[in-house]
Amino acid sequence: MLRQDSALSGQPASGIARREPGTDNRTMSNRTGVQNEWQRRIARAEELGAQYTFAAEILRFYVAIARFQEKFYGEFGRLSAGAGDVASDSEPFARPLPPELTRRFGKFLSVVEQNGPGPLREAARELRDGGADSHSQLLTAFWNGSETGALPPGPNDFFARAFLQPYAAGIRSRSSMRWSGPTPYLCPFCKRKPGLGVLRPLGDGGQRSLVCSFCLAEWEFRRIVCPGCGEENHAKLPVYTAEELKHVRVEACDSCRSYIKTVDLTRSGLAEPIVDEMASIPLDLWAQKQGYTKVQCNLLQL
């Protein structure tokens, strides 16, 4: 059953709440080739930055961060093996951070100081002045936080998440961990919240997946379920789309008043989900104006 809802405020848009065939999925993606993924995201961010003026500044900053992440992954990928074999480790994310990581944190802060918006540049300078001990404490607090969210949304969460993400992606890509059982609401690898959804072509429709906000793992997830509270009543799970961003959906929940954005690759096969989600800022502004709270802020805290 289809139901027309009001358009996005201030945007030529349409909103629909609809029931779609549910699926019960028991597999997850653990794709390799992370360096190529960084490069694709950089190229897509540059493309969308030229196309969407409202996202140009944010995407320019993301490109600088992603270039650091790509290089960092290449240089320190070997650290994901640590003192043992990640592939045979049932809980690789429970290992302590290697001390070698902290020594590179200063270079990341320099990237933020040179390319970030004013408030983040100032926060990076203050953090640098705090010294190595404060850097280690920050990174360790985030790493050990897991689903409890040791760091609240804001600059500190951004610094730790963005810096450690390549290391986490390296651990995840080398892990042989397999998952079976009920569909997980947290990342099966690092136990963090999903940052976005993806609809991939499957037959005549699309298969829904969630993407981890930290290690970037992707796992299949039922279409008609809220990843925030588990609500399954389609009448309480409206989906909104805007005319200018037809391939990005706001999937809301009227039970817990949360939302997640999903990039629909059946509408735009050239999209890079992490980048396209980040670029669709007007949808976040609209959703939050309606009283919805994002399940998890993206890398740039949007």
N, C-alpha and C positions, 0 to 999 in steps of 0.2 A: 504494500500500500504506500502510495506517495502522498506527501503533504507539503504544500508550499508554505514557507515561512517568510518573514519579513527580510528585506535585503539588508546587507551590511550597511550600517550607518555611515553615510557620507561616501559610500563607494557604490558604483553601479555593480550590483551583485545579486546573487540568488542564494536562497538557503533552502535545504530540503532535509527532512528527517525521514529516513526510509529503512525498511527492513530488508536485509540482504541475506542470502543463504549463508548460514554459519558453517564453519569448518572446525574440525578438531585435529590440530596438527601436532606432530610429535618429533619434528626435525628442526634443526637450526643450521644457519650458515656460518661457516668458519673459514671464509675465503682467504687465500693468501695474496701475495702481490701488493702489499700495503704501500710500498713506495709508489707504484703506478697509481694507486688510489689517491695519494697526496697530489700527484701531478694533475690528475683529472679534476680534482677539486679546485686547484689553483686556476686552471684554465677556465673552468666554469664560473668561478668567482669573478675573474676578469671580464668574462663575457656579460654576466648579469650586471656587473658594476657599470658597464657602459650602457646597458639597456634600461636599468631602473635607477633613476637619479635619487630616489628616496633611500636607496640602499648603498649608494656608491661609496660613501665614506666608511661604512661598516665593513663592506666587502674588501676595500683596499687594506684595511687593518687586518682582516682575516687572511688575505694573501700573504702578508708579512709573517703572520703567525704560522701559517701552513708551510711556508718555505723553511722556517726554523724547524718545524716538526719533521718535515721530510729529511732534512739533513741530520737531525738528532736521531731519528730512527735508523738511518744508515750507519751512523757512527757508533751507536750504543745498542744496536740490536742484539749483539752478543751478550749483553748483560741480562737479557731476558732468560738466558739459560742459568745464570747465577752460578751457584756451587753445585748444581745437579742438573738432571734432565727434566725440563719443563714438560715434555711430552708424557712422561711417566708420573708426573706429580698430580695428584687428585685435587689439590687446592693451591695452585701456583700463586694466586693473589693473596694468600695468607703469609707469604714470605716477607721478611722485612726488606725495605728498600736498600739497594746497594749504596754504600757511601760515595761511590764514584758519581752518582747522579747529582748529588747536591752541589758538587764543585762546578757543574755546568749551569746552575740556576742563574748565576750572575749574567751570563750571556743572553739568556732569555729575557731577563729584566731590561737589558740594554735594547733589545728589539722593541719592547713595549715603550720604553722611553723615547725611542726614535720615531715610532709609528703610531702609537696609541692616542686616543682622545685625551684631553687635558687631565681629567680626574684620574685616569689610569696611569698617566705619565707620572703624576705626583705620587700616587700610591707606590709605583715601582721604585721611585727615588727613596721614599721612606723605608721601603722594605730592604733596599740595598744597604741603607745606612744601618739597618738592624744587625747586619753581620751574619756569618755562616750559621751560628747556632739558631738564630731565629728562622733562617731558611729551612734548616733541617726540621725544626719543630713544625713549621707550617706544612711541609710536604708529608711528613709522617702522620700528622693529624688527618690530612685528607686521605692518604693511602689507607689508614686504618679505619676510616669512617664507615666504609661500606654503605649499606642502605640506611644507616642511622643518620647520615648527613652531618658529619662532624663540623663542617664549615657552612655557615649560612650563605645564601646567594649574595654575591658582591665581589669586590676586587680579590680578596684572598682565595675564594673558591675559583675564580678565573685563573689566577696565577698558578695554583696547584694543578688544576684540571688540565689546562692547556699545556703546561710543561710536562706533566707525567703521561699525557695521552699517548704519545708515540711508544713509550716504554710499555704501557698497558696493552696497546695494540700488538706489540711484538710478543708479549707473553701469550696473549689470546691466539695469535696466529700459529704459534708453535705448540699449543696445547692439544693433546689428543682426547680431551674430555668429551664425553658424549652425554646427552641428556635424554631421559625418557620419563614419562609420567605426565601429570597435569601441566597445562600451558603455564609457564612461569610469567609472573608480572614484573619480576626483576631480571636483570641480565643473568643468564645461566653461568657465565664466567666470573664476572667481578661483583655481581650482586648489586649493581647500581640501577637506578631508574632508567626507563627508556626516554630518549630525547625526542624521538619522532617516529612516525610510522611510514611505511612504504607499501604501495600497491603495485605488484609486479604482474605482468600479463600471465594469465593462466586460462587456457581454453577461450571461452567467449567472455570471460570476466577478468577479475584481478584477485590475486592472493595477497593477503595482508601480512606484513611482517612488522616487527618493532626493531629499532636500532638503539643500541646502548648509548647513553650520553657520555660514557667515559671510554671504554675499550673499543667501541664501534662494532661490536658483535651484532649480528642480525639473526633474529629467530622468528619463525612463523607464529602467528597469533590469530585467534578467531576474529572474524569480521565484526560480529555484533557483541562485543564485550568492551566495557570501559577498562582501560589499563590502570586506572587510578583506584577504582573501588570494586570492580568486578560486576557492575550492573549489566544485565543481559536484556532488559526490556527495551525493545527498539524504539518505543514511544518516548523514552527518556534519553535517547542517544541521537540528538539531531546532528546533521552534517551540513556545514555551511561552505559555500564557495563564492569567490568574487570574480567578476568578469575579467579583470586584468590579470588574475592569477588562477586560471581555470584548473591548473594541474596540482594546486595545493589546496587541501581541504582542512577545515577546522572541524575536528571530531570532538564534540562536546558531550558532557554528561550532566543531566539536570538533577541527578541524585547527589553527587558529591561536588557539583559545580566546578569540575576540572575540565581541561581540554588538552588535546594533543594535536599537532599538525601532521598530516600525512601527505606525502608527495606521491601523486598518481602517475606512475610510469606508463599506464595504458593511454594517458593523454599526451604525455611528453616523454618520449623514450630517450631524449638527450639530457634530461635532468640528472644532476648529481644530488641525491636526496639531502645530504647534510648541508650543502650550499644553498639549494633552493628553499629549504626550510628557513635558513638563516636570512635569506633575502626577502622573504615575504612578511616584512615587518608590519604592514597595514593590517594583516589578519590578526596579529597578536594584539595590536592596539584596539581593534574592534572587539575581540573576544574578551579582553580585560575590561573594556567599558561595559560589557554585558554582565559582568560579575563573575566570569570564569577565571580560574587560576590554572596556570600551566602545570602539567604533571611534573615537568623538569625543565628549567631554563636551559637554553642551548649554550654552546661554548662561550659565546660572547655575552651571556647573562640576559638574553632577550627571551 
